[in-house]
Structure formats: structure tokens, C-alpha cells
Amino acid sequence: MLVTPDSVLVIVPAWNEERNVGTTVREIRAADQRFHVAVVDDGSTDDTGRVASEAGAIVLSLPFNLGVGGAMRTGFTYALREGYQRAIQVDADGQHNPADIDKVLAGLARADISIGARFSEVGDYEVRGPRKWAMKFLASVLSRVARTRLTDVTSGFRAAGPRAIRQYVRYYPAEYLGDTLDSLVAACHAGLSVTQVPVAMRPRRHGNPSQGPVGSAVYLLRSVFALGLALMRTNRVTAPEELQEVTA
């Protein structure tokens, strides 16, 4: 696939998403011919990889499940090696609307990282109880770290410019919430800038979300703990310009 300066790598982390990934890939490819889709098959035990390939995606297969962080680092490494200047995460379950990809990418005109925020001016996405409290607290802390107002720091619908791609290849953690919170803290410590744009979320096509009342309470405790660990790590502040070139 020919990579031009206008090409965008759309990274789709997928674990056992055979019922969703084909439709997601087709929607992304239909949205804009500049979008090249790379599905990272994260150790799936179903036909995720085959379905994605038949829909027209590049498939990067992992031998076992690494989680979203490991899958995304694989995608960013591919983006860097192939020469993409912009990359964006779109989840396989259909909640991220491919029609909004250009909106999120537009944020890269003023920042290194652009987050598609669910709690802004559009859409009706809503959470309640402990999960809502956690998200507000996390957004408040990360806003201070990023020195800009952020409302949705756990959104996976986010784009990366060239400096962010290099940073993410160097450090993109696989532990709980590392792909959202820790990666963002590390990027800010490395001098990268962050912005957000409002987007609306869609319902998941197939499968059930994992958060019930108990899960929401656990989310609150684990997210605060994860953020504390991220803020304590101060040894990852190398600016992207100092990173060594990744070789094949």
C-alpha cells in the first residue's frame, strides 16, 4: 500500500471481535481513501484476523493477548516503519464513528495528540456513579499535567502526529489504563501538546460492556491507582526528537 504525506494509518486493536471488525473496517475505508486500516489482532481465538483481512485491512497478528496497550504499540511501530505522519485509534466494536475521524485528525493542526472527547458539546454519552466521579477526577488531574482543559482522558479515540508516534513507539504501556492515562502523562512529560475535539459515541454493535455497579466501583479505585503510578514515573521524559530511529 502506497504511503503518501496525506495517508493516515487507522489502527484498530481487536480481540475476539469477528462480529464487529469487518463492518468497522469497511466503514473506515469508505470514509476516505487516505485512510489505511491496520487491524492488530491481539491474540484472538476467533476469526477476527480473517474477517478483517477479507474486509480490506492490513492485519498485524500477535501470538497472544497483550491488551490494548500492547496492540497499539504494535500499530504505532508499524506506522513509524512505514512512514506515516498521522495515526489514529478506532475501536473495533463500532463505538467510534469513522465519520468523525477527520474531526479528531483536525486537532493535530494545533497539537501533537488529539482526543475525541465524549463529554463535550455533542452526543448523549453518559456515565453515572463511581465511574463518573473517577472520570471527572482523572480529567481534572490530567488537565493540569497537559496545561489545557480536558474532559475525557480515558477516550481511546485519539490521533497522533509524528512526534507522538515516535513517543508511543518508545513508551506505550500495556497495564490497566496505561494506554490512555499513563501514555498521556508520559507524552506530556516529554513535551508533547494535547487537545480535544467533541465527538459522539455510538452503541456497541455486538457483545456487552463489562461495567456494572461493582465494576464501576472497581474502576474508580483502579483508575486512581493507575494515575498515581503514572504521575510517579519521572524517568520517561526524553523528547521525541532524541529517540533512536526504529529499524525493521
C-alpha positions in Angstrom: 0.0 0.0 0.0 1.5 3.3 -1.1 2.1 5.7 1.8 1.9 9.4 0.9 2.2 12.6 3.1 -1.7 12.6 3.2 -2.0 9.0 4.2 -3.4 8.2 7.7 -2.9 4.9 9.4 -6.1 3.9 11.3 -5.1 1.4 14.0 -7.8 -0.9 15.1 -6.9 -3.0 18.2 -9.1 -6.1 18.1 -9.5 -9.1 20.5 -12.2 -11.6 19.5 -14.2 -9.1 17.5 -15.1 -11.2 14.5 -18.7 -10.0 14.7 -17.8 -6.3 14.6 -14.4 -5.8 12.9 -15.5 -6.4 9.3 -18.1 -3.7 9.4 -15.7 -1.3 11.2 -13.0 -1.8 8.6 -15.4 -1.3 5.7 -16.8 1.9 7.2 -13.3 3.3 7.7 -12.2 2.5 4.2 -15.4 4.0 2.8 -15.0 7.2 4.7 -11.8 8.4 2.9 -9.3 6.8 0.5 -6.5 8.3 2.5 -7.3 6.0 5.5 -5.2 2.8 5.6 -6.6 0.4 8.1 -4.3 -1.8 10.2 -6.1 -4.2 12.5 -4.0 -5.5 15.3 -5.3 -9.0 16.0 -4.5 -9.2 19.7 -4.2 -12.9 20.1 -7.8 -13.6 19.2 -9.2 -17.1 19.4 -11.9 -16.5 16.8 -11.8 -15.4 13.2 -11.0 -11.7 13.8 -7.9 -11.7 11.6 -9.6 -13.4 8.7 -12.7 -11.2 8.8 -10.5 -8.1 9.0 -8.4 -9.2 6.1 -11.4 -10.0 3.9 -12.8 -6.5 4.6 -9.5 -5.0 3.3 -7.4 -4.3 6.3 -3.7 -4.9 6.9 -3.6 -7.5 9.7 -0.9 -7.4 12.3 -1.2 -10.6 14.3 0.0 -11.0 17.9 0.7 -14.6 19.1 -1.2 -13.9 22.4 -3.3 -11.3 24.0 -1.3 -8.2 25.1 -4.2 -5.8 25.8 -4.9 -2.5 24.1 -1.6 -1.0 25.1 0.5 -3.8 23.5 -1.7 -3.8 20.4 -1.5 0.0 20.0 2.3 0.0 20.4 2.5 -2.6 17.6 0.3 -0.4 15.4 2.5 2.7 16.1 5.6 0.8 15.4 4.2 -0.2 12.0 3.2 3.4 11.4 6.7 4.6 12.1 8.4 2.0 10.0 6.1 2.6 7.0 6.5 6.4 7.2 3.0 7.5 8.3 2.9 11.1 9.7 -0.5 10.6 11.3 -2.2 7.7 13.0 -5.4 7.3 14.9 -7.0 4.6 17.0 -10.5 3.4 16.2 -12.0 0.7 18.3 -13.3 -2.5 16.6 -16.6 -2.6 18.3 -18.2 0.2 16.3 -18.5 2.8 19.0 -16.1 5.2 17.3 -17.8 6.7 14.2 -15.5 6.7 11.2 -17.3 9.9 10.1 -15.6 11.7 13.0 -12.0 10.6 12.1 -11.4 13.8 10.2 -12.6 15.9 13.2 -10.2 14.2 15.5 -7.3 14.5 13.0 -8.0 18.2 12.6 -6.9 18.7 16.2 -3.3 17.7 15.1 -3.1 21.1 13.4 -2.6 22.6 16.9 -1.3 19.8 19.0 0.7 16.5 18.9 -2.2 14.5 20.3 -5.9 15.0 19.6 -8.5 13.2 21.7 -12.1 12.6 20.6 -13.9 13.7 23.7 -17.2 12.1 24.6 -18.2 14.6 27.3 -18.2 17.8 25.2 -20.8 19.6 23.2 -22.2 16.7 21.1 -23.8 13.4 21.6 -25.6 11.9 24.6 -22.9 9.6 26.1 -23.3 9.4 29.8 -21.9 7.6 32.8 -23.0 7.6 36.4 -21.9 6.8 39.9 -18.3 5.9 40.8 -17.2 5.7 37.1 -18.4 9.3 36.5 -16.6 10.6 39.6 -13.5 8.8 38.5 -13.6 10.3 35.0 -14.1 13.8 36.4 -11.2 13.4 38.8 -8.9 12.0 36.2 -9.8 14.7 33.7 -9.1 17.4 36.4 -5.6 16.0 37.2 -4.6 15.4 33.5 -5.8 18.9 32.6 -3.2 20.2 35.0 -0.5 17.9 33.6 -1.4 18.8 30.0 -1.9 22.5 30.8 -5.2 22.5 28.8 -8.8 21.7 29.7 -9.6 18.0 29.0 -12.9 16.3 29.8 -12.3 12.8 28.6 -8.8 11.5 29.2 -9.8 7.8 29.0 -11.2 8.0 25.4 -9.4 5.7 23.1 -10.5 7.7 20.0 -7.3 9.7 19.7 -4.9 10.7 17.0 -1.1 11.1 17.0 1.1 13.3 14.9 4.7 12.4 14.0 6.2 13.4 17.4 3.5 11.4 19.2 4.0 8.4 17.0 7.7 8.3 17.9 6.9 8.8 21.6 4.4 6.0 21.6 6.8 3.6 19.9 9.2 4.3 22.8 6.6 4.1 25.5 3.1 2.8 25.3 2.3 0.8 28.4 0.1 -2.3 28.4 -1.1 -2.3 32.0 -4.6 -1.3 33.2 -5.5 2.2 31.7 -1.8 2.6 30.6 -2.9 3.0 27.0 -4.9 6.1 28.0 -3.7 7.7 31.2 -0.1 6.6 31.5 0.7 7.1 27.8 -0.8 10.6 28.0 1.1 11.6 31.2 4.4 10.3 29.6 3.7 12.2 26.4 3.1 15.5 28.4 6.3 14.9 30.4 8.1 14.5 27.1 6.9 18.0 26.0 4.1 16.9 23.7 0.9 19.0 23.5 -2.6 17.7 23.7 -6.0 19.0 22.6 -9.5 17.5 22.3 -12.4 17.8 19.9 -16.0 16.8 20.6 -17.4 13.6 19.2 -20.5 11.5 19.7 -20.2 7.8 20.6 -22.3 5.0 19.1 -23.7 1.9 20.9 -21.5 -1.2 20.7 -22.8 -3.4 17.8 -22.3 -6.8 19.4 -21.2 -8.0 22.8 -21.9 -6.5 26.2 -20.0 -3.7 28.1 -18.2 -5.0 31.1 -19.2 -2.3 33.6 -21.9 -2.9 36.2 -22.3 -1.3 39.6 -19.5 -3.4 41.1 -17.3 -2.9 38.1 -17.8 0.8 38.3 -16.6 0.9 41.9 -13.6 -1.2 41.0 -12.9 1.2 38.0 -12.8 4.1 40.4 -10.2 2.5 42.7 -8.1 1.1 39.9 -8.1 4.3 37.8 -6.9 6.5 40.7 -4.2 3.9 41.5 -3.1 3.8 37.8 -3.0 7.6 37.6 -0.9 7.7 40.8 1.6 5.3 39.3 1.8 7.3 36.1 2.5 10.5 37.9 5.2 8.9 40.0 7.1 7.7 37.0 9.5 10.5 36.1 12.2 8.7 34.1 10.5 8.8 30.7 10.8 12.4 29.8 13.0 12.1 26.7 11.8 14.3 24.0 10.7 12.5 20.8 13.5 14.3 18.8 16.0 12.4 20.9 14.6 9.0 20.2 16.6 6.5 18.1 15.2 5.6 14.7 13.3 2.3 14.8 14.7 -0.2 12.3 12.9 -3.0 10.7 
